[in-house]
Amino acid sequence: MAQRDLNKVILIGNIGREPDLRQTETGSAISTFSMATNTTWVNRDGVRNERTEWHNIVTWNRLAEICHQIIRKGDQVYIEGCLRTRTWEDEKGMRRQRTEIVAGQMIKLSRRSVEDAKPDQEQGQQAEKNTDTTSTNESHQLSDSRNHTD
């Protein structure tokens, strides 16, 4: 029987840094943002502890545009994707490495308040209504684009 590998990440957490949106040299949209997940536990002495883990999230194409439009710092979101580690040399010639989650699906779980809405609120609300459908369709499209080296 053939052995199978699985590279899948599912997170529910809060946005720490609002998504930025850029275009690669080939014209693909890419958005990056940070996300925090919290773990709490009670130790043997009955003291409650909490640890926050920060994650670097990357989205591509239409999902990148949607994330940039509708999610804001503090929003709770569901992210599904895979782990990817990039390696590069910085300007000093030092080898750098960064592990990211390349998201294929995003579902916004929290609602944005009226005060936080940007002028493009109407478009954002429409995108928010379509997020479930779009993110599901987008995950199929992004599976082809996960080999980006831009």
N, C-alpha and C positions, 0 to 999 in steps of 0.2 A: 504494500500500500504506500502511495506517495505521501511524503510529509508536506504539510501545508504551513505557510507562514501567515501571520496576521499582523498588520500595522494599523491599528485603529485606536483613536482617542475620542472619548466622549467627556465633555466638561459642562458643568453648569456653574457659572460664577458671575462676577461683576466686572464691567469694563473699567480698566484703570487709566487708560489713555485713549482719547478719541481716535477713531480710525483716520489715517491720512490716506489720500488717494493720489497715485501717480500713474504715469504711463511708461511702459518699458520702451526700449528702442524699436521694438516690433509692433508697438501700438496696443499691447495688452494692458488692461487696467489691473493694478495691484494695490491692495490696501493692507496696511499693517496696524496692529493695535495690541495693547496688553490687556490681560485678563487675570483676575485674582480668584483663587478658590481657597476656602477656609476649611480647616479640619479642627475639630474640638474633641477633647477627651478629658477624662478625670483620672488623675494619677492615684497611686495607692493611698496617699494621704488625704484624698478627697478634694484636692485642689484642681479646679478647672483650668485647662491649658488650651491655647489656640495657636495655630500656625497658619500663616498665609503663604501660599505658593503662587508665584507669578509665572505666567505663560505668555510667550510671544506668538501671536496669531497672524497668519497670512491668508488673505483671500484673493482670488483671481477673477477677472472678467466681470460678468454681470453681478455676481455675488459681492465682489469688491465694491461696486457702485452702490448696491443696496446697503451694505454695511456702513459706508460713508454717509449715506442719506439718513438712515433711521436710528442708528445706535449712538449713544452719548455716554460720556464718563458716568459711572455709577449704575448704568442699566444692567439688569440681570439678563443673561443670554445663555442659550444652549448652543454648544459648538460640537460638531462632529467632523473628524478629519483624520489625518495621519501625521506621524512624526517625521520630520525631515531635519537633518543636520547639514548646515552649510559650513564650508571651510574656505578661508581666504587669507591673504597677507595684507596687513595694514601698511600705512605709509612708512613705518619704521622697519618693515620687513619681518615683523613678528607674525607668526601663524595664529589666526583667530578662528574660533568655532562658535556657532550659535545653533541651538536646537529650537525648532519652531514647530507649531502645529499648522499644517496646511489644511484649512477648513474647506470642506465640500458642502457643508450644510450649517446654517445658522437660523435659530429661531429666537426672536426677541420675546422674553418672558415678562418683562416689566413694561408698564405704560409710561410714556413721556408726558409730563405735565404741560399745560398750556404755556406757562412762563418759560419753559425750556425750549419750546418749539422755535425753529428757525423760520425765516421768511418763506422757505419752500415747504411749509407745513402741509399744504394740500398734497403735494407730490409725495412727501414722506408718509402721510397717512395712507395714501393709496398703495405705496410700496409696502407699508406695514401690513395692510390687509392681504396683500399677495405674497407675503414672505414665505408662508408655509409651502405654497405651490411652487414659487420661484426657487426657493432653496432646494426643494426636492428635485426639480428639473435641473437646477444648476449643478447638483452633485454629480449627475451623469455627465454633463458637459465638462466639468472640472476634472473628472477622472482622466480625460484625454490631455488636459493641459498641466498635469502635475509634473511633467518632466521639463518644465520651463527652466532654462538656465540664464534667463535675462537678469 
